[in-house]
Amino acid sequence: KWGLQYFPEMKDGNGEHNEKFSLWRSLRNLVISGAAATSSYSIVYPLETVKTRTQVKSEANFGKRSPLQVFKEIKKSEGLGGFYKGLSAAIWHPIICSTMRLGLFFCFEDWKKGKNKEMGNQANLSLSQKAYLSLAAGALGECLVIPFDVIYVRFQADGGLPLEKRRGYTGVLNAFKRIIAEEGALALWKGTTPSILKCMTVNFSMLTPYLECKERLSAYLGYTRFNYLLSAAIAGIGATLLTLPVDNIKVKLQKSRGKGEYTGVRDCLMKTLAREGWKGFYAGLLPFYMFFAPNVMLVLLIQDFFRIKTRLCHCQR
């Protein structure tokens, strides 16, 4: 029963803590988070492919490839299926990571709200509480899925490489086996630091402004659909601008061959800056925004829709 004292709203009819209901509430948080992220990710995945290829082209061609050129190249050389390369590996990312990083955040939120109330404070989270809980949930969630992250980056990048440099993975299991055999098991954990930093950045930049804007705008707009939509749009823009530089470094580290290309995050950062300038960190900004901002908005809106329907948060218009 540890921790149930921090869930004052989770009581049965006699005012006693209901452990079964508390655990069910946490499970619903996790399931809803995974469902929201997976459905949203599947819709916008082709734009993620264009974004990754644009970053790869920028690295090799000094930023001379536009997202539109990359889009046309994929369509011409690989057909529509090329936009969904790596989806079988990538879908595990929202299923596992988003289930954990979003679900854990809302579990943490329930815990912290209960503790705030217990201490006689306002139950709603402060801005700083939203920030550190979202960062913690993001770090824990990403730790579980980095190998899948490496594989889906390579699937997406493969089609943009010359034929002699393509790895030609036939599937997720084949990629796992070949990476371990050819590069060692540690290669599955390439880009661990930027991956965790990216997930922390994503969680912080989408959840903190969304929840804060929604609360502050409610004084003027109420908890209306427009409030939800506007707050989600603001979160999408902020998350894009904060996340892309970290994502760029992560992609370059994870697609690299062996140990000679980059020695680590700092080396990759300095080489990118020297070769491409500061604009290199924002290579693929347009497709990234077109993929990431709608994804963030859809995840947040779907998440809130199901949380309201399942009474995990107050029923709001």
TORKOL-4160 file (C-alpha; in steps of 0.2 Angstrom, whole numbers, padded with zeros to 4 digits, m for minus):
317
<pt num="1" X="0000" Y="0000" Z="0000"/>
<pt num="2" X="0015" Y="0011" Z="m0001"/>
<pt num="3" X="0011" Y="0028" Z="m0009"/>
<pt num="4" X="m0008" Y="0027" Z="m0008"/>
<pt num="5" X="m0008" Y="0041" Z="0005"/>
<pt num="6" X="m0003" Y="0052" Z="m0009"/>
<pt num="7" X="m0019" Y="0048" Z="m0019"/>
<pt num="8" X="m0033" Y="0056" Z="m0009"/>
<pt num="9" X="m0045" Y="0055" Z="m0023"/>
<pt num="10" X="m0043" Y="0036" Z="m0024"/>
<pt num="11" X="m0055" Y="0031" Z="m0010"/>
<pt num="12" X="m0069" Y="0019" Z="m0009"/>
<pt num="13" X="m0086" Y="0023" Z="m0002"/>
<pt num="14" X="m0081" Y="0022" Z="0016"/>
<pt num="15" X="m0067" Y="0034" Z="0014"/>
<pt num="16" X="m0053" Y="0021" Z="0014"/>
<pt num="17" X="m0039" Y="0020" Z="0001"/>
<pt num="18" X="m0044" Y="0008" Z="m0013"/>
<pt num="19" X="m0028" Y="0000" Z="m0019"/>
<pt num="20" X="m0035" Y="m0009" Z="m0034"/>
<pt num="21" X="m0043" Y="0007" Z="m0040"/>
<pt num="22" X="m0027" Y="0016" Z="m0038"/>
<pt num="23" X="m0017" Y="0003" Z="m0048"/>
<pt num="24" X="m0030" Y="0003" Z="m0061"/>
<pt num="25" X="m0029" Y="0022" Z="m0063"/>
<pt num="26" X="m0010" Y="0021" Z="m0065"/>
<pt num="27" X="m0013" Y="0007" Z="m0078"/>
<pt num="28" X="m0025" Y="0018" Z="m0088"/>
<pt num="29" X="m0013" Y="0032" Z="m0088"/>
<pt num="30" X="0000" Y="0021" Z="m0096"/>
<pt num="31" X="m0012" Y="0013" Z="m0109"/>
<pt num="32" X="m0020" Y="0029" Z="m0114"/>
<pt num="33" X="m0003" Y="0037" Z="m0116"/>
<pt num="34" X="0003" Y="0023" Z="m0128"/>
<pt num="35" X="m0013" Y="0023" Z="m0138"/>
<pt num="36" X="m0012" Y="0042" Z="m0141"/>
<pt num="37" X="0006" Y="0042" Z="m0146"/>
<pt num="38" X="0005" Y="0026" Z="m0157"/>
<pt num="39" X="m0010" Y="0032" Z="m0167"/>
<pt num="40" X="m0003" Y="0050" Z="m0169"/>
<pt num="41" X="0014" Y="0043" Z="m0174"/>
<pt num="42" X="0007" Y="0032" Z="m0187"/>
<pt num="43" X="m0002" Y="0046" Z="m0196"/>
<pt num="44" X="0014" Y="0058" Z="m0197"/>
<pt num="45" X="0028" Y="0045" Z="m0199"/>
<pt num="46" X="0031" Y="0049" Z="m0218"/>
<pt num="47" X="0037" Y="0067" Z="m0213"/>
<pt num="48" X="0049" Y="0059" Z="m0200"/>
<pt num="49" X="0057" Y="0049" Z="m0214"/>
<pt num="50" X="0059" Y="0065" Z="m0224"/>
<pt num="51" X="0066" Y="0074" Z="m0209"/>
<pt num="52" X="0079" Y="0061" Z="m0206"/>
<pt num="53" X="0084" Y="0060" Z="m0224"/>
<pt num="54" X="0086" Y="0079" Z="m0225"/>
<pt num="55" X="0098" Y="0078" Z="m0210"/>
<pt num="56" X="0108" Y="0064" Z="m0218"/>
<pt num="57" X="0109" Y="0074" Z="m0234"/>
<pt num="58" X="0114" Y="0090" Z="m0225"/>
<pt num="59" X="0128" Y="0081" Z="m0217"/>
<pt num="60" X="0135" Y="0074" Z="m0233"/>
<pt num="61" X="0131" Y="0088" Z="m0244"/>
<pt num="62" X="0134" Y="0104" Z="m0234"/>
<pt num="63" X="0115" Y="0108" Z="m0232"/>
<pt num="64" X="0111" Y="0109" Z="m0250"/>
<pt num="65" X="0097" Y="0097" Z="m0250"/>
<pt num="66" X="0079" Y="0104" Z="m0247"/>
<pt num="67" X="0065" Y="0094" Z="m0239"/>
<pt num="68" X="0056" Y="0095" Z="m0255"/>
<pt num="69" X="0070" Y="0088" Z="m0265"/>
<pt num="70" X="0072" Y="0074" Z="m0253"/>
<pt num="71" X="0053" Y="0070" Z="m0254"/>
<pt num="72" X="0054" Y="0069" Z="m0273"/>
<pt num="73" X="0070" Y="0058" Z="m0272"/>
<pt num="74" X="0061" Y="0046" Z="m0260"/>
<pt num="75" X="0045" Y="0045" Z="m0270"/>
<pt num="76" X="0055" Y="0043" Z="m0287"/>
<pt num="77" X="0068" Y="0030" Z="m0281"/>
<pt num="78" X="0058" Y="0020" Z="m0267"/>
<pt num="79" X="0039" Y="0024" Z="m0270"/>
<pt num="80" X="0027" Y="0027" Z="m0257"/>
<pt num="81" X="0034" Y="0012" Z="m0247"/>
<pt num="82" X="0050" Y="0022" Z="m0244"/>
<pt num="83" X="0041" Y="0034" Z="m0233"/>
<pt num="84" X="0037" Y="0020" Z="m0221"/>
<pt num="85" X="0054" Y="0012" Z="m0220"/>
<pt num="86" X="0058" Y="0008" Z="m0202"/>
<pt num="87" X="0040" Y="0009" Z="m0196"/>
<pt num="88" X="0041" Y="m0008" Z="m0189"/>
<pt num="89" X="0055" Y="m0003" Z="m0178"/>
<pt num="90" X="0049" Y="0015" Z="m0176"/>
<pt num="91" X="0032" Y="0010" Z="m0169"/>
<pt num="92" X="0040" Y="0002" Z="m0154"/>
<pt num="93" X="0046" Y="0019" Z="m0149"/>
<pt num="94" X="0029" Y="0027" Z="m0146"/>
<pt num="95" X="0022" Y="0010" Z="m0140"/>
<pt num="96" X="0036" Y="0008" Z="m0126"/>
<pt num="97" X="0044" Y="0025" Z="m0124"/>
<pt num="98" X="0028" Y="0036" Z="m0125"/>
<pt num="99" X="0018" Y="0024" Z="m0115"/>
<pt num="100" X="0032" Y="0026" Z="m0101"/>
<pt num="101" X="0037" Y="0044" Z="m0103"/>
<pt num="102" X="0019" Y="0051" Z="m0104"/>
<pt num="103" X="0011" Y="0038" Z="m0093"/>
<pt num="104" X="0024" Y="0040" Z="m0080"/>
<pt num="105" X="0022" Y="0059" Z="m0080"/>
<pt num="106" X="0003" Y="0058" Z="m0077"/>
<pt num="107" X="0006" Y="0045" Z="m0063"/>
<pt num="108" X="0019" Y="0057" Z="m0055"/>
<pt num="109" X="0006" Y="0071" Z="m0057"/>
<pt num="110" X="m0007" Y="0061" Z="m0048"/>
<pt num="111" X="0006" Y="0058" Z="m0034"/>
<pt num="112" X="0012" Y="0076" Z="m0033"/>
<pt num="113" X="m0005" Y="0083" Z="m0033"/>
<pt num="114" X="m0010" Y="0072" Z="m0018"/>
<pt num="115" X="0006" Y="0076" Z="m0009"/>
<pt num="116" X="0003" Y="0095" Z="m0012"/>
<pt num="117" X="m0015" Y="0093" Z="m0005"/>
<pt num="118" X="m0008" Y="0083" Z="0010"/>
<pt num="119" X="0004" Y="0098" Z="0014"/>
<pt num="120" X="m0011" Y="0110" Z="0013"/>
<pt num="121" X="m0005" Y="0118" Z="m0004"/>
<pt num="122" X="m0014" Y="0120" Z="m0020"/>
<pt num="123" X="m0017" Y="0103" Z="m0028"/>
<pt num="124" X="m0012" Y="0109" Z="m0046"/>
<pt num="125" X="0006" Y="0107" Z="m0050"/>
<pt num="126" X="0017" Y="0123" Z="m0050"/>
<pt num="127" X="0028" Y="0127" Z="m0066"/>
<pt num="128" X="0043" Y="0120" Z="m0058"/>
<pt num="129" X="0035" Y="0104" Z="m0053"/>
<pt num="130" X="0028" Y="0101" Z="m0071"/>
<pt num="131" X="0046" Y="0104" Z="m0077"/>
<pt num="132" X="0055" Y="0092" Z="m0066"/>
<pt num="133" X="0042" Y="0078" Z="m0067"/>
<pt num="134" X="0041" Y="0079" Z="m0086"/>
<pt num="135" X="0061" Y="0078" Z="m0087"/>
<pt num="136" X="0061" Y="0063" Z="m0075"/>
<pt num="137" X="0048" Y="0054" Z="m0084"/>
<pt num="138" X="0056" Y="0057" Z="m0101"/>
<pt num="139" X="0073" Y="0050" Z="m0095"/>
<pt num="140" X="0065" Y="0035" Z="m0088"/>
<pt num="141" X="0055" Y="0031" Z="m0103"/>
<pt num="142" X="0069" Y="0033" Z="m0116"/>
<pt num="143" X="0081" Y="0022" Z="m0107"/>
<pt num="144" X="0070" Y="0007" Z="m0112"/>
<pt num="145" X="0069" Y="0010" Z="m0131"/>
<pt num="146" X="0086" Y="0016" Z="m0137"/>
<pt num="147" X="0090" Y="0000" Z="m0147"/>
<pt num="148" X="0074" Y="0002" Z="m0157"/>
<pt num="149" X="0078" Y="0021" Z="m0159"/>
<pt num="150" X="0095" Y="0016" Z="m0167"/>
<pt num="151" X="0087" Y="0003" Z="m0179"/>
<pt num="152" X="0073" Y="0015" Z="m0185"/>
<pt num="153" X="0086" Y="0029" Z="m0188"/>
<pt num="154" X="0096" Y="0017" Z="m0199"/>
<pt num="155" X="0081" Y="0011" Z="m0208"/>
<pt num="156" X="0076" Y="0028" Z="m0213"/>
<pt num="157" X="0094" Y="0034" Z="m0217"/>
<pt num="158" X="0098" Y="0019" Z="m0227"/>
<pt num="159" X="0088" Y="0024" Z="m0243"/>
<pt num="160" X="0097" Y="0040" Z="m0244"/>
<pt num="161" X="0115" Y="0032" Z="m0244"/>
<pt num="162" X="0124" Y="0026" Z="m0260"/>
<pt num="163" X="0121" Y="0008" Z="m0264"/>
<pt num="164" X="0138" Y="0002" Z="m0259"/>
<pt num="165" X="0135" Y="0010" Z="m0242"/>
<pt num="166" X="0118" Y="0004" Z="m0238"/>
<pt num="167" X="0116" Y="m0009" Z="m0224"/>
<pt num="168" X="0101" Y="m0017" Z="m0232"/>
<pt num="169" X="0092" Y="m0023" Z="m0216"/>
<pt num="170" X="0078" Y="m0035" Z="m0220"/>
<pt num="171" X="0068" Y="m0032" Z="m0204"/>
<pt num="172" X="0070" Y="m0028" Z="m0186"/>
<pt num="173" X="0076" Y="m0045" Z="m0180"/>
<pt num="174" X="0089" Y="m0045" Z="m0194"/>
<pt num="175" X="0095" Y="m0027" Z="m0189"/>
<pt num="176" X="0097" Y="m0033" Z="m0171"/>
<pt num="177" X="0107" Y="m0048" Z="m0176"/>
<pt num="178" X="0118" Y="m0039" Z="m0189"/>
<pt num="179" X="0122" Y="m0024" Z="m0178"/>
<pt num="180" X="0127" Y="m0036" Z="m0164"/>
<pt num="181" X="0137" Y="m0047" Z="m0175"/>
<pt num="182" X="0146" Y="m0033" Z="m0185"/>
<pt num="183" X="0148" Y="m0019" Z="m0173"/>
<pt num="184" X="0145" Y="m0027" Z="m0155"/>
<pt num="185" X="0130" Y="m0026" Z="m0144"/>
<pt num="186" X="0135" Y="m0009" Z="m0138"/>
<pt num="187" X="0132" Y="m0002" Z="m0155"/>
<pt num="188" X="0113" Y="m0004" Z="m0151"/>
<pt num="189" X="0116" Y="0010" Z="m0138"/>
<pt num="190" X="0124" Y="0023" Z="m0149"/>
<pt num="191" X="0118" Y="0040" Z="m0146"/>
<pt num="192" X="0112" Y="0036" Z="m0128"/>
<pt num="193" X="0116" Y="0053" Z="m0121"/>
<pt num="194" X="0107" Y="0063" Z="m0135"/>
<pt num="195" X="0093" Y="0051" Z="m0135"/>
<pt num="196" X="0089" Y="0053" Z="m0117"/>
<pt num="197" X="0092" Y="0072" Z="m0119"/>
<pt num="198" X="0080" Y="0072" Z="m0133"/>
<pt num="199" X="0066" Y="0063" Z="m0124"/>
<pt num="200" X="0068" Y="0074" Z="m0109"/>
<pt num="201" X="0067" Y="0089" Z="m0120"/>
<pt num="202" X="0052" Y="0082" Z="m0129"/>
<pt num="203" X="0043" Y="0079" Z="m0113"/>
<pt num="204" X="0047" Y="0095" Z="m0105"/>
<pt num="205" X="0044" Y="0106" Z="m0120"/>
<pt num="206" X="0027" Y="0098" Z="m0124"/>
<pt num="207" X="0019" Y="0094" Z="m0107"/>
<pt num="208" X="0025" Y="0109" Z="m0097"/>
<pt num="209" X="0019" Y="0123" Z="m0109"/>
<pt num="210" X="0003" Y="0114" Z="m0113"/>
<pt num="211" X="m0002" Y="0111" Z="m0096"/>
<pt num="212" X="0003" Y="0129" Z="m0090"/>
<pt num="213" X="m0005" Y="0137" Z="m0105"/>
<pt num="214" X="m0021" Y="0127" Z="m0103"/>
<pt num="215" X="m0022" Y="0132" Z="m0084"/>
<pt num="216" X="m0018" Y="0151" Z="m0088"/>
<pt num="217" X="m0029" Y="0152" Z="m0103"/>
<pt num="218" X="m0044" Y="0144" Z="m0094"/>
<pt num="219" X="m0046" Y="0161" Z="m0085"/>
<pt num="220" X="m0051" Y="0169" Z="m0101"/>
<pt num="221" X="m0057" Y="0155" Z="m0112"/>
<pt num="222" X="m0062" Y="0142" Z="m0100"/>
<pt num="223" X="m0058" Y="0124" Z="m0103"/>
<pt num="224" X="m0065" Y="0124" Z="m0120"/>
<pt num="225" X="m0059" Y="0115" Z="m0136"/>
<pt num="226" X="m0051" Y="0131" Z="m0142"/>
<pt num="227" X="m0041" Y="0132" Z="m0126"/>
<pt num="228" X="m0035" Y="0114" Z="m0129"/>
<pt num="229" X="m0031" Y="0117" Z="m0147"/>
<pt num="230" X="m0022" Y="0134" Z="m0144"/>
<pt num="231" X="m0012" Y="0127" Z="m0129"/>
<pt num="232" X="m0007" Y="0111" Z="m0140"/>
<pt num="233" X="m0001" Y="0123" Z="m0154"/>
<pt num="234" X="0010" Y="0133" Z="m0143"/>
<pt num="235" X="0017" Y="0117" Z="m0136"/>
<pt num="236" X="0020" Y="0110" Z="m0154"/>
<pt num="237" X="0030" Y="0126" Z="m0159"/>
<pt num="238" X="0041" Y="0126" Z="m0143"/>
<pt num="239" X="0044" Y="0108" Z="m0143"/>
<pt num="240" X="0050" Y="0109" Z="m0162"/>
<pt num="241" X="0062" Y="0123" Z="m0159"/>
<pt num="242" X="0070" Y="0115" Z="m0143"/>
<pt num="243" X="0070" Y="0097" Z="m0149"/>
<pt num="244" X="0077" Y="0098" Z="m0167"/>
<pt num="245" X="0096" Y="0102" Z="m0162"/>
<pt num="246" X="0096" Y="0087" Z="m0150"/>
<pt num="247" X="0088" Y="0076" Z="m0163"/>
<pt num="248" X="0100" Y="0081" Z="m0176"/>
<pt num="249" X="0115" Y="0076" Z="m0166"/>
<pt num="250" X="0106" Y="0060" Z="m0161"/>
<pt num="251" X="0103" Y="0055" Z="m0179"/>
<pt num="252" X="0121" Y="0058" Z="m0184"/>
<pt num="253" X="0128" Y="0047" Z="m0170"/>
<pt num="254" X="0116" Y="0033" Z="m0172"/>
<pt num="255" X="0118" Y="0031" Z="m0191"/>
<pt num="256" X="0137" Y="0032" Z="m0190"/>
<pt num="257" X="0148" Y="0017" Z="m0194"/>
<pt num="258" X="0160" Y="0011" Z="m0181"/>
<pt num="259" X="0170" Y="0022" Z="m0170"/>
<pt num="260" X="0179" Y="0033" Z="m0182"/>
<pt num="261" X="0166" Y="0045" Z="m0188"/>
<pt num="262" X="0162" Y="0053" Z="m0171"/>
<pt num="263" X="0169" Y="0050" Z="m0154"/>
<pt num="264" X="0154" Y="0057" Z="m0144"/>
<pt num="265" X="0141" Y="0070" Z="m0142"/>
<pt num="266" X="0154" Y="0085" Z="m0141"/>
<pt num="267" X="0164" Y="0079" Z="m0156"/>
<pt num="268" X="0148" Y="0077" Z="m0166"/>
<pt num="269" X="0142" Y="0094" Z="m0161"/>
<pt num="270" X="0159" Y="0103" Z="m0165"/>
<pt num="271" X="0160" Y="0094" Z="m0182"/>
<pt num="272" X="0143" Y="0099" Z="m0186"/>
<pt num="273" X="0146" Y="0117" Z="m0181"/>
<pt num="274" X="0162" Y="0117" Z="m0191"/>
<pt num="275" X="0155" Y="0109" Z="m0207"/>
<pt num="276" X="0138" Y="0116" Z="m0208"/>
<pt num="277" X="0137" Y="0131" Z="m0196"/>
<pt num="278" X="0124" Y="0134" Z="m0183"/>
<pt num="279" X="0111" Y="0131" Z="m0196"/>
<pt num="280" X="0116" Y="0113" Z="m0197"/>
<pt num="281" X="0107" Y="0110" Z="m0181"/>
<pt num="282" X="0091" Y="0115" Z="m0189"/>
<pt num="283" X="0093" Y="0105" Z="m0205"/>
<pt num="284" X="0076" Y="0098" Z="m0209"/>
<pt num="285" X="0067" Y="0111" Z="m0199"/>
<pt num="286" X="0052" Y="0112" Z="m0211"/>
<pt num="287" X="0048" Y="0093" Z="m0212"/>
<pt num="288" X="0053" Y="0091" Z="m0193"/>
<pt num="289" X="0040" Y="0104" Z="m0189"/>
<pt num="290" X="0027" Y="0097" Z="m0201"/>
<pt num="291" X="0030" Y="0080" Z="m0193"/>
<pt num="292" X="0033" Y="0085" Z="m0175"/>
<pt num="293" X="0021" Y="0099" Z="m0171"/>
<pt num="294" X="0006" Y="0090" Z="m0177"/>
<pt num="295" X="0012" Y="0074" Z="m0168"/>
<pt num="296" X="0014" Y="0084" Z="m0152"/>
<pt num="297" X="m0004" Y="0092" Z="m0154"/>
<pt num="298" X="m0012" Y="0075" Z="m0158"/>
<pt num="299" X="m0004" Y="0066" Z="m0144"/>
<pt num="300" X="m0009" Y="0079" Z="m0131"/>
<pt num="301" X="m0027" Y="0081" Z="m0138"/>
<pt num="302" X="m0030" Y="0062" Z="m0139"/>
<pt num="303" X="m0022" Y="0060" Z="m0122"/>
<pt num="304" X="m0034" Y="0073" Z="m0114"/>
<pt num="305" X="m0049" Y="0066" Z="m0124"/>
<pt num="306" X="m0047" Y="0049" Z="m0117"/>
<pt num="307" X="m0042" Y="0055" Z="m0099"/>
<pt num="308" X="m0058" Y="0065" Z="m0099"/>
<pt num="309" X="m0068" Y="0051" Z="m0105"/>
<pt num="310" X="m0061" Y="0039" Z="m0092"/>
<pt num="311" X="m0062" Y="0052" Z="m0079"/>
<pt num="312" X="m0044" Y="0052" Z="m0076"/>
<pt num="313" X="m0046" Y="0071" Z="m0076"/>
<pt num="314" X="m0060" Y="0083" Z="m0073"/>
<pt num="315" X="m0073" Y="0083" Z="m0086"/>
<pt num="316" X="m0071" Y="0099" Z="m0096"/>
<pt num="317" X="m0079" Y="0106" Z="m0111"/>
